[in-house]
Amino acid sequence: MIPPVTAVMQTLAISLMTEIGPQVQPEYQQKTLTMLAMLLMMASEEWDRAVARRVEENAELRRIFGAAAACVDDDALRARLEKAAAGTDDSLLVSDLDRSNDALRELLIALHERVEALGTDEARRIEAEIWRELCASTERRRISAAVF
């Protein structure tokens, strides 16, 4: 049996904080050990949601691009938006999903820059969707145990 990664990380973190940490001296090393334990807890949380968060975010960015393509007045940008909107994540490896997300976010910046320059109601709607997704993305990435 292979133990779940999240359980292993959480067990290590709790052991470091409650059993080993209090025995470590000097105080500086004790605090360092506690911080390392907290990092393990945060890594555990991110491990558990890593793929789901990235898949959800990439899908939402592609949805925004599909909705925005028609209102963009730049043919090259419109073509990039349409291509990205039709794309998929072919791999569930975190490294591959991160590469996709990086490319999609780069395109989001270009779209955001373009719609900010347009004076249409549709551009304001797309801009509001972009801001909504940026806020949602921040919430998705929030670590519940973060004390930093």
SULBELHU-V579685 format. One record per pair of residues at least 12 apart in sequence whose ideal C-beta (glycine too) atoms are under 8 Angstrom apart, sorted by the first residue. I is the first residue (numbers start at 1). J is the second residue. D is the distance in whole Angstrom. If there is no record, write none. Layout:
BEGIN
i: {I & I}
j: {J & J}
d: {D & D}
END
This chain:
BEGIN
i: {5 & 5 & 6 & 6 & 6 & 6 & 9 & 9 & 9 & 9 & 9 & 10 & 10 & 10 & 12 & 12 & 13 & 13 & 13 & 13 & 13 & 14 & 16 & 16 & 16 & 16 & 16 & 17 & 17 & 17 & 20 & 21 & 21 & 21 & 38 & 38 & 41 & 42 & 42 & 42 & 45 & 45 & 45 & 46 & 49 & 50 & 51 & 51 & 51 & 53 & 53 & 54 & 54 & 54 & 54 & 54 & 54 & 55 & 55 & 55 & 56 & 57 & 57 & 57 & 58 & 58 & 58 & 58 & 58 & 60 & 60 & 61 & 61 & 61 & 61 & 61 & 61 & 61 & 62 & 62 & 62 & 62 & 62 & 63 & 64 & 64 & 64 & 64 & 64 & 64 & 65 & 65 & 65 & 65 & 65 & 65 & 65 & 65 & 66 & 66 & 66 & 66 & 67 & 67 & 68 & 68 & 68 & 68 & 68 & 69 & 69 & 69 & 70 & 71 & 71 & 71 & 71 & 71 & 71 & 72 & 72 & 72 & 73 & 73 & 74 & 77 & 77 & 77 & 80 & 80 & 81 & 81 & 84 & 84 & 84 & 87 & 108 & 108 & 111 & 111 & 112 & 112 & 115 & 115}
j: {44 & 47 & 44 & 45 & 47 & 48 & 40 & 41 & 43 & 44 & 47 & 40 & 41 & 44 & 37 & 40 & 37 & 38 & 40 & 41 & 44 & 37 & 33 & 34 & 36 & 37 & 40 & 34 & 37 & 38 & 33 & 33 & 34 & 37 & 145 & 147 & 145 & 143 & 145 & 146 & 143 & 144 & 145 & 143 & 140 & 94 & 92 & 94 & 97 & 140 & 141 & 89 & 94 & 97 & 98 & 100 & 101 & 89 & 92 & 97 & 140 & 101 & 137 & 140 & 89 & 97 & 100 & 101 & 104 & 133 & 136 & 84 & 101 & 104 & 105 & 107 & 108 & 133 & 84 & 85 & 86 & 87 & 104 & 85 & 108 & 111 & 126 & 129 & 130 & 133 & 81 & 82 & 84 & 85 & 104 & 107 & 108 & 111 & 81 & 82 & 85 & 86 & 126 & 129 & 81 & 111 & 115 & 126 & 129 & 81 & 82 & 85 & 122 & 115 & 118 & 120 & 122 & 123 & 126 & 111 & 114 & 115 & 114 & 118 & 114 & 110 & 111 & 114 & 107 & 110 & 107 & 111 & 103 & 104 & 107 & 100 & 130 & 133 & 126 & 130 & 127 & 130 & 127 & 130}
d: {7 & 5 & 5 & 8 & 6 & 5 & 5 & 7 & 6 & 4 & 7 & 8 & 6 & 5 & 8 & 6 & 4 & 7 & 4 & 5 & 7 & 8 & 6 & 7 & 7 & 4 & 7 & 6 & 4 & 8 & 7 & 5 & 5 & 7 & 7 & 6 & 5 & 5 & 6 & 7 & 6 & 6 & 7 & 7 & 8 & 5 & 5 & 7 & 7 & 5 & 7 & 8 & 7 & 4 & 7 & 8 & 6 & 6 & 7 & 7 & 7 & 6 & 6 & 6 & 6 & 7 & 5 & 6 & 6 & 6 & 7 & 8 & 8 & 4 & 7 & 8 & 6 & 7 & 6 & 5 & 8 & 6 & 7 & 7 & 7 & 8 & 7 & 5 & 7 & 6 & 4 & 8 & 5 & 4 & 8 & 7 & 8 & 7 & 8 & 8 & 4 & 8 & 7 & 7 & 6 & 6 & 7 & 5 & 8 & 4 & 5 & 6 & 8 & 7 & 7 & 7 & 4 & 6 & 6 & 7 & 6 & 7 & 8 & 7 & 6 & 6 & 7 & 6 & 6 & 7 & 7 & 7 & 8 & 6 & 6 & 8 & 7 & 8 & 7 & 7 & 7 & 5 & 5 & 7}
END
